[in-house]
Amino acid sequence: MQIFGVDIGGSGIKGAPVDLDKGDLAQERHKVLTPHPSTPDAVADGVKQVVDHFGWTGPVGVTFPGVVTDGATIRTAANVDDGWIDTDARALLGGRLGGLPVTVVNDADAAGVAEMNFGAGRGRRGTVILLTLGTGIGSAVFVDGVLVPNTELGHLELDGHDAEKRASSKAREDHDMTWEHWAVHRVRKYLAHVEMLFSPELFIIGGGVSRKSHKFLPYIEGIKAEIVPAQLQNNAGIVGAAMRAAGR
């Protein structure tokens, strides 16, 4: 069974049909740049470009980098235009896609669902936390495999700032930090703070940096939880969006 998944990020909008039996992309993903300003109408146009690239005519799952309630309404928009707040994204995107059925889900929650079913969290019980380190920091918290939605742990306070302003991949790039410095002084400190609050058995590190985990994970010490990179890497959001659109 195939369902289309789209992942809206702060820098790119990417999508592809997903094979839900394998938990993998059925075709190579297509990506367009996230428009700036990233208004609802402009981003909806980008989603349409991605879906139209494949000539897709069925259900579509879409991730969003913020709190999403009832599979439709956007409540926060930290890394995209504030015009998204209180927008019915399901209605907006469905209309832009010619009436195709659309399901909208928090981006990190989608990635977490994919990793728990097909990746690094498969079969794991207890508390598992996926953290996507990208333009910001997204989070997905699972207790015995059940998602606690919209946790937004990237906005915990760290050194007087939003944690994502200190420990995201973008923060590393903006401040020209080495992988070691970022890992030791930013990511490790953030993980220690989250561990103090939630005592997870497992951290899964997702986002684009997951494919470069060998450059920073070996430097992170003193965390009791196991720390592993996401197995689906940066495709997890697309897979998870498709799963949610299929009711999984």
LUMZABA-84081 format. One line per 3 residues: number of its first residue (from 1); their letters; for each residue x, y, z of N, C-alpha, C. Coordinates in pm, whole numbers, plus 50000, padded with zeros to 5 digits. Last residue first. Layout:
NUM> A> X:Y:Z:X:Y:Z:X:Y:Z  ...
This chain:
248> RGA> 49763:50513:51075:49851:50426:51152:49931:50505:51255  49609:50639:50883:49549:50604:51011:49633:50513:51096  49733:50732:50665:49672:50600:50652:49607:50554:50782
245> ARM> 49843:50959:50760:49737:50974:50660:49662:50843:50639  50041:50845:50918:49930:50914:50983:49814:50932:50886  50212:50747:50715:50150:50655:50810:50028:50719:50877
242> AAG> 50293:50986:50596:50213:50891:50519:50142:50792:50610  50444:51089:50808:50327:51163:50757:50235:51071:50679  50646:50896:50830:50551:50913:50937:50425:50989:50895
239> VIG> 50784:50940:50587:50722:50809:50616:50616:50823:50722  50867:51206:50622:50784:51169:50506:50711:51038:50534  51027:51181:50852:50909:51266:50853:50813:51232:50740
236> ANN> 51239:51013:50769:51144:50968:50872:51016:51050:50871  51437:51090:50604:51312:51047:50539:51204:51011:50641  51670:51141:50737:51585:51256:50707:51459:51219:50629
233> QLQ> 51676:50828:50901:51742:50956:50880:51640:51063:50842  51593:50590:50976:51532:50640:50853:51588:50777:50815  51735:50568:51213:51768:50478:51102:51710:50526:50970
230> APV> 51882:50816:51415:51761:50768:51348:51801:50681:51229  52145:50712:51638:52093:50794:51529:51966:50732:51472  52116:50684:51999:52139:50625:51867:52089:50721:51759
227> IEA> 52193:50640:52332:52176:50742:52228:52211:50680:52093  52058:50534:52643:52124:50498:52518:52094:50607:52414  52095:50741:52936:52015:50677:52832:52102:50637:52713
224> KIG> 52293:50882:53076:52261:50745:53115:52183:50671:53006  52563:51068:52965:52418:51052:52954:52385:50906:52983  52837:51092:52953:52771:51124:53078:52620:51120:53075
221> EIY> 52915:51230:52626:52938:51139:52738:52856:51184:52859  52962:51271:52297:52861:51294:52400:52874:51187:52508  53133:51209:52094:53179:51309:52191:53080:51330:52307
218> PLF> 53003:51035:51921:53110:50982:52007:53160:51081:52112  52820:51213:51783:52772:51127:51892:52886:51071:51978  52959:51350:51571:52933:51416:51698:52890:51323:51812
215> KHS> 53014:51203:51345:53094:51324:51367:53071:51387:51503  52833:51003:51322:52969:50964:51361:53057:51085:51391  52606:51126:51218:52613:51102:51363:52753:51065:51410
212> KRS> 52516:51210:50979:52654:51247:51014:52680:51221:51162  52255:51151:50959:52344:51078:50867:52492:51112:50892  52147:51329:51137:52152:51188:51176:52244:51108:51083
209> VGG> 52119:51584:51047:52249:51550:51105:52259:51402:51140  51850:51605:50965:51954:51588:50864:52088:51545:50921  51668:51412:51215:51699:51531:51137:51813:51504:51041
206> GII> 51742:51247:51533:51699:51252:51393:51732:51385:51330  51835:51034:51776:51871:51164:51720:51840:51164:51570  51669:50897:52041:51694:50879:51898:51720:51017:51840
203> FLE> 51738:50777:52361:51728:50897:52277:51756:50855:52133  51592:50564:52600:51654:50577:52469:51630:50716:52412  51475:50578:52845:51567:50467:52822:51649:50487:52694
200> PSF> 51449:50902:53009:51419:50805:52903:51520:50690:52903  51389:51105:53217:51456:50977:53243:51424:50872:53135  51283:51366:53209:51201:51254:53161:51261:51116:53185
197> LME> 51455:51561:53321:51311:51580:53328:51232:51452:53301  51713:51471:53272:51677:51504:53410:51525:51513:53426  51706:51458:52994:51713:51334:53072:51673:51358:53217
194> VHA> 51708:51728:52929:51590:51648:52895:51588:51519:52976  51967:51787:53025:51850:51858:53078:51722:51779:53052  52127:51623:52870:52130:51607:53014:52007:51673:53078
191> LYK> 52078:51731:52617:52033:51595:52647:52030:51570:52798  52207:51982:52652:52063:51974:52625:52009:51836:52660  52470:51903:52687:52404:51980:52792:52252:51974:52776
188> RVR> 52519:51779:52440:52528:51702:52564:52453:51772:52677  52489:52003:52265:52399:51888:52257:52401:51808:52387  52692:52191:52374:52554:52226:52343:52462:52102:52348
185> HVA> 52945:52092:52429:52898:52209:52503:52752:52246:52477  52980:51858:52270:53018:51860:52412:52948:51973:52488  52883:51921:52010:52840:51800:52081:52862:51812:52231
182> WHE> 53019:52160:51946:52872:52156:51946:52822:52038:52030  53284:52068:51954:53239:52174:52045:53088:52172:52058  53278:51873:51748:53311:51836:51886:53260:51941:51984
179> WTM> 53215:52017:51518:53125:51911:51562:53150:51877:51708  53272:52370:51573:53315:52237:51530:53214:52135:51580  53057:52642:51483:53114:52553:51583:53167:52425:51519
176> DHD> 52941:52873:51364:53064:52812:51309:53135:52726:51413  52699:52966:51431:52810:53008:51518:52942:52941:51480  52538:52850:51236:52538:52996:51252:52657:53046:51332
173> ERA> 52584:52574:51278:52628:52639:51154:52637:52790:51170  52471:52537:51531:52610:52498:51505:52664:52570:51383  52211:52624:51481:52293:52698:51576:52441:52665:51556
170> KSS> 52125:52422:51309:52139:52560:51257:52225:52644:51350  52105:52210:51483:52207:52205:51378:52231:52345:51320  52054:52335:51821:52009:52286:51690:52127:52279:51593
167> ARK> 52126:52447:52063:52172:52311:52033:52124:52256:51900  52032:52712:52092:52165:52675:52142:52217:52543:52082  51782:52736:52004:51873:52844:51965:52017:52812:52007
164> EAD> 51656:52525:52125:51689:52511:51983:51779:52623:51932  51613:52620:52386:51717:52519:52362:51755:52510:52215  51585:52965:52432:51522:52846:52378:51632:52746:52346
161> HGD> 51803:53069:52707:51752:53078:52569:51666:52955:52539  51927:53030:52949:51852:53153:52930:51794:53172:52791  52039:52775:52926:52127:52891:52937:52054:53021:52905
158> LEL> 51741:52676:52800:51878:52628:52817:51970:52750:52815  51403:52588:52824:51504:52691:52844:51641:52628:52870  51239:52415:52554:51286:52419:52692:51393:52528:52706
155> HGL> 51181:52392:52291:51159:52523:52351:51182:52523:52502  51208:52135:52213:51309:52228:52163:51296:52366:52225  50990:51995:52289:51098:52008:52387:51212:52095:52338
152> ETN> 50719:51948:52191:50795:52072:52166:50908:52096:52266  50500:51767:52202:50576:51799:52323:50666:51922:52309  50287:51654:52039:50313:51799:52049:50392:51840:52172
149> PVL> 50167:51351:52204:50185:51443:52092:50223:51585:52133  50307:51070:52294:50254:51185:52367:50272:51304:52272  50253:50748:52153:50298:50886:52136:50228:50981:52232
146> VGD> 50349:50439:52283:50237:50530:52262:50287:50674:52258  50560:50274:52355:50519:50278:52215:50406:50373:52182  50600:50332:52626:50560:50196:52583:50498:50198:52444
143> VFV> 50577:50652:52531:50577:50571:52653:50517:50435:52618  50754:50894:52348:50675:50771:52346:50688:50700:52481  50783:51211:52205:50797:51131:52327:50701:51012:52320
140> ASG> 50965:51404:51991:50854:51310:51997:50879:51217:52115  51065:51733:51889:51069:51620:51982:50946:51533:51967  51296:51950:51714:51165:51889:51733:51177:51771:51827
137> IGT> 51469:52240:51697:51472:52107:51759:51329:52061:51777  51543:52392:51381:51512:52402:51523:51538:52267:51587  51675:52293:51162:51658:52438:51173:51623:52475:51317
134> GLT> 51769:52019:51361:51772:52079:51227:51768:52230:51237  51735:51738:51520:51824:51854:51528:51840:51911:51388  51480:51580:51677:51528:51616:51543:51608:51745:51555
131> LLI> 51461:51322:51901:51490:51465:51889:51544:51492:51750  51257:51090:52065:51325:51127:51940:51341:51277:51938  51259:50898:52348:51247:51035:52299:51326:51052:52171
128> VTG> 51086:50656:52530:51177:50680:52418:51152:50822:52369  51026:50471:52812:51021:50605:52756:51129:50623:52650  50918:50130:52748:50963:50238:52835:50948:50372:52766
125> RRG> 51038:49947:52456:50938:49984:52555:50994:50096:52643  51096:49886:52112:51145:49941:52239:51029:49981:52329  51017:49805:51861:51018:49706:51968:51063:49757:52103
122> RGA> 51202:50056:51706:51114:49941:51686:51130:49838:51798  51357:50279:51703:51276:50256:51821:51189:50132:51813  51488:50293:51458:51568:50271:51578:51487:50243:51702
119> GFN> 51219:50186:51250:51358:50226:51267:51417:50195:51402  50948:50141:51222:51038:50084:51120:51186:50109:51146  50815:50245:51446:50758:50132:51372:50857:50064:51279
116> MEA> 50965:50450:51544:50916:50351:51638:50861:50227:51568  51010:50604:51316:51123:50537:51381:51078:50429:51478  50748:50698:51264:50819:50616:51165:50933:50538:51230
113> VGA> 50698:50845:51495:50610:50732:51461:50680:50639:51362  50899:51043:51467:50901:50947:51577:50817:50825:51549  50812:51186:51246:50941:51117:51241:50949:51011:51350
110> ADA> 50572:51287:51356:50571:51199:51238:50700:51119:51228  50673:51445:51561:50583:51334:51594:50579:51234:51478  50810:51636:51412:50886:51542:51494:50801:51423:51536
107> DNV> 50588:51766:51282:50696:51701:51206:50775:51600:51288  50243:51711:51350:50370:51770:51391:50486:51693:51329  50031:51667:51065:50085:51618:51191:50214:51694:51223
104> VTV> 49740:51642:50865:49855:51723:50907:49899:51678:51045  49602:51494:50581:49620:51484:50725:49747:51560:50761  49372:51531:50314:49500:51569:50374:49495:51550:50525
101> PLG> 49232:51428:50010:49226:51419:50156:49364:51440:50217  49214:51674:49748:49269:51548:49799:49257:51545:49951  49128:51916:49644:49032:51837:49720:49084:51702:49766
98> GLR> 49344:52036:49517:49228:51997:49439:49130:51907:49511  49538:52129:49682:49564:52002:49613:49440:51950:49541  49427:52346:49804:49534:52370:49707:49565:52245:49625
95> GGL> 49248:52215:49977:49197:52299:49869:49301:52323:49762  49430:52089:50147:49336:52010:50069:49280:52088:49952  49556:52311:50259:49632:52223:50172:49540:52136:50087
92> LAR> 49336:52429:50403:49419:52505:50310:49489:52414:50209  49241:52218:50564:49154:52279:50465:49234:52354:50360  49473:52167:50716:49410:52059:50639:49321:52117:50530
89> ADT> 49524:52405:50845:49616:52360:50741:49555:52249:50656  49375:52657:50955:49329:52520:50931:49410:52467:50813  49573:52865:51164:49533:52826:51029:49483:52682:51026
86> DIW> 49678:52937:51406:49532:52923:51398:49482:52893:51256  49968:53051:51251:49900:53026:51378:49748:53039:51362  50079:53130:51010:50029:52992:51021:49945:52971:51147
83> GDD> 50188:53378:51035:50056:53369:50974:49996:53229:50980  50448:53359:51115:50346:53360:51220:50204:53351:51164  50647:53138:50912:50575:53264:50929:50463:53254:51034
80> VNA> 50859:52912:51104:50793:52956:50981:50711:53081:51013  50948:52836:51348:51048:52849:51242:50987:52876:51105  50723:52838:51521:50850:52896:51565:50946:52924:51450
77> ATR> 50427:52835:51548:50502:52843:51423:50638:52907:51449  50133:52670:51682:50260:52742:51697:50335:52739:51565  49895:52557:51586:49891:52637:51708:50020:52716:51733
74> ITA> 49695:52463:51316:49830:52498:51360:49822:52591:51480  49467:52198:51273:49488:52337:51312:49628:52360:51368  49477:51911:51196:49438:52019:51107:49492:52155:51148
71> GDT> 49469:51704:51378:49513:51673:51242:49489:51786:51145  49410:51816:51626:49301:51755:51549:49339:51726:51404  49683:52045:51615:49574:51981:51688:49467:51931:51592
68> VVG> 50026:52085:51618:49910:52061:51531:49803:51990:51613  50305:52291:51670:50196:52216:51731:50078:52208:51634  50553:52259:51405:50485:52328:51514:50375:52240:51570
65> PFT> 50621:52203:51116:50713:52229:51228:50651:52314:51337  50423:51939:50983:50438:52083:51003:50528:52106:51124  50365:51694:50724:50418:51736:50853:50425:51887:50859
62> VGV> 50096:51533:50567:50186:51647:50565:50234:51678:50707  49969:51285:50353:50005:51322:50489:50110:51431:50484  49710:51236:50124:49841:51297:50147:49857:51326:50296
59> PGT> 49533:51010:49903:49553:51078:50032:49696:51126:50050  49592:51059:49542:49532:50994:49658:49554:51074:49786  49728:51141:49317:49585:51173:49325:49515:51111:49446
56> WGF> 50035:51271:49185:49964:51195:49288:49818:51238:49299  50238:51347:49012:50105:51323:48958:50015:51248:49054  50476:51418:49117:50452:51275:49103:50317:51244:49040
53> HDV> 50457:51692:49121:50575:51632:49056:50554:51484:49029  50245:51749:49285:50222:51748:49140:50337:51684:49064  50377:51749:49534:50276:51647:49504:50253:51635:49354
50> VQK> 50546:51975:49503:50602:51843:49536:50504:51732:49499  50365:52182:49448:50473:52149:49353:50526:52008:49376  50215:52180:49686:50151:52143:49559:50255:52107:49454
47> VGD> 50405:52278:49863:50353:52142:49881:50289:52094:49751  50431:52538:49758:50544:52446:49756:50501:52302:49773  50177:52641:49813:50221:52631:49674:50339:52533:49661
44> AVA> 50193:52638:50090:50095:52551:50023:50129:52534:49876  50379:52841:50124:50418:52704:50157:50321:52605:50092  50221:53060:50044:50346:53031:49975:50390:52886:50000
41> DPT> 50006:53053:50227:49981:53040:50084:50107:53000:50008  50142:53084:50482:50062:52966:50449:50041:52947:50298  50484:53205:50432:50341:53225:50462:50262:53100:50427
38> SPH> 50771:53242:50470:50705:53111:50463:50559:53122:50505  50910:53501:50260:50854:53452:50387:50772:53325:50367  51050:53213:50141:51068:53316:50244:51011:53446:50191
35> PTL> 50973:52862:50091:50974:53004:50051:50998:53096:50169  51188:52589:50094:51082:52657:50167:51086:52805:50133  51266:52438:49781:51306:52522:49894:51183:52581:49961
32> VKH> 51165:52099:49719:51172:52239:49679:51211:52320:49802  51222:51760:49623:51236:51868:49722:51234:52004:49654  51122:51423:49611:51138:51549:49539:51135:51661:49641
29> REQ> 51263:51092:49658:51188:51209:49702:51218:51331:49614  51218:50805:49461:51310:50906:49512:51234:51033:49544  50952:50592:49581:51025:50659:49474:51120:50760:49537
26> ALD> 50878:50488:49820:50854:50404:49702:50923:50462:49579  51055:50496:50125:51005:50569:50009:50991:50474:49890  50935:50269:50380:51041:50334:50303:50979:50407:50185
23> GKD> 50790:50065:50503:50831:50181:50579:50943:50257:50512  50684:49846:50378:50828:49846:50402:50874:49961:50491  50417:49912:50371:50454:49777:50415:50602:49769:50451
20> LDV> 50402:50164:50266:50373:50147:50408:50401:50007:50459  50592:50340:50066:50548:50202:50075:50527:50171:50223  50507:50667:49970:50568:50581:50072:50506:50442:50065
17> PAG> 50591:50926:49740:50504:50815:49778:50578:50722:49874  50734:51225:49883:50741:51109:49794:50629:51013:49831  50896:51544:49959:50793:51443:49966:50812:51334:49864
14> KIG> 50984:51853:50122:51020:51734:50046:50911:51629:50061  51091:52170:50155:50966:52093:50153:50993:51972:50064  51340:52334:50363:51293:52263:50244:51160:52194:50266
11> SGG> 51382:52484:50596:51464:52513:50478:51412:52446:50351  51199:52406:50785:51235:52546:50780:51314:52583:50657  50977:52167:50620:51082:52208:50712:51113:52356:50698
8> IDV> 50733:51934:50567:50760:52078:50559:50864:52113:50665  50704:51648:50395:50769:51698:50515:50803:51846:50495  50455:51428:50283:50527:51554:50261:50580:51603:50394
5> GFI> 50363:51118:50137:50405:51193:50253:50483:51317:50213  50106:50912:50005:50204:51018:49983:50234:51090:50113  50101:50557:50023:50040:50684:50059:50147:50791:50041
2> QM> 50053:50222:49914:50129:50346:49907:50042:50467:49944  50084:49880:50000:50000:50000:50000:50088:50125:50000
